[in-house]
Amino acid sequence: MTQFSKTNFQSVKAKFQLKKPWDRFVIFFLSVLITIPLFVVLHQTLIDPQWIFALDRILLFILVFASVYALLYMLRTIIIICLALYFLMLIYGSLFGNFSFNSVFDDYNSMLYSMNNNPFPQDIIIAKLLPFPNKSEIIKAIEYENPKVRNFAIMATTKHFKDVKGYPDYRNLIQCFAVFKEINSRWHYVNDPKNGDYIATAHESLLYFSGDCDDHSILMAASIKSIGGTPRLIHTKGHIYPEILIGSMKDLEKANFLIKNVLFVEESKNKQLNYHIDEHNQVWLNLDYTAKYPGGPFLSEEILGALTLD
């Protein structure tokens, strides 16, 4: 009985195995895709001994690649089966769904770009594993390099708080608060089409300043990022809202003073600031469309996912 089971297993295994050298080619390709983000994490995390010609980093890449390749090769049968199923899902998504081969490519490029500009690249990988609805579409819609978006943000900085002086270290934050004031003072909430999730681009929302929570978050994030701020989007149960990076608790104290005594005196009178502190002790201030001042009350506090735009 045991011999019969082994024979059946071997025959099934043989059916799913790629012929040489194609199995090695597939494993090599997958190893490269996995090694690159792992190398970025290790490169930015490990101490740099500053060897000549960056030999330490070359050896590190080779070591990571060899380890990944060896592991994948040992598991090549199950890996290839999973890869085949994944391709079938992508084909189905391309034909009938919203997630296609282009979405995978865009997500991978976005991840690598963000990791290269992030002091904590491992967070990017973790964030990719968290549930965030319509992530690919939202990233594309945050058109912070669109001239219309940047011109709007610049207009907001000239319309609000332009005459506030004496805070050179917080000039960019004040300008981002000006963008918040302009958007939230004009935003009109409009539902998506029934039985559909419409993702408006940032420049599209500039036409009427109307839409649902994800449209508001996209416009806010794009506008703030276009003038040098660091926004992120928070996904909660049935809601998405933007936050802005303030910095340390010392920076929060200064932001609290500016909001309550200089910029949003009436709106924030006798009210507290609402914010989150991430795992690196960085403070993120709420910018939801329901808030009348930066740090206004949360509409929904349970965080299910975060999308940081560095």
Buried (B, 14 or more C-beta within 10 A) or exposed (E): EEEEEEEEEEEEEEEEBBEEEEBEEBBBEBBEEBBBBBBBBBBBEEEEEEEEEBEBBEEBBEEBBEEBBEBBBEEBBEBBEEBEEEEEEBEEBBEEEEBBEEBBEBBBEBBBEBBEEBEBBBBBBEBBEEEBBBBBBBBBBBBBEBEBBBEBBBEBBEEBBEEBEEBEEBBBBBBBBBBBBBBBEEBEEEEBEEEEEBBBBBBBBBEEBBBBBBBBBBBBBBBBBBBEBBBBBBBBEEBBBBBBBBBEEEBBEBBBEBBBEBBBEEBBEEBEBBBBEBEEEBBBBBBBBBBBBBBBBBBBEEEBBBBBBB
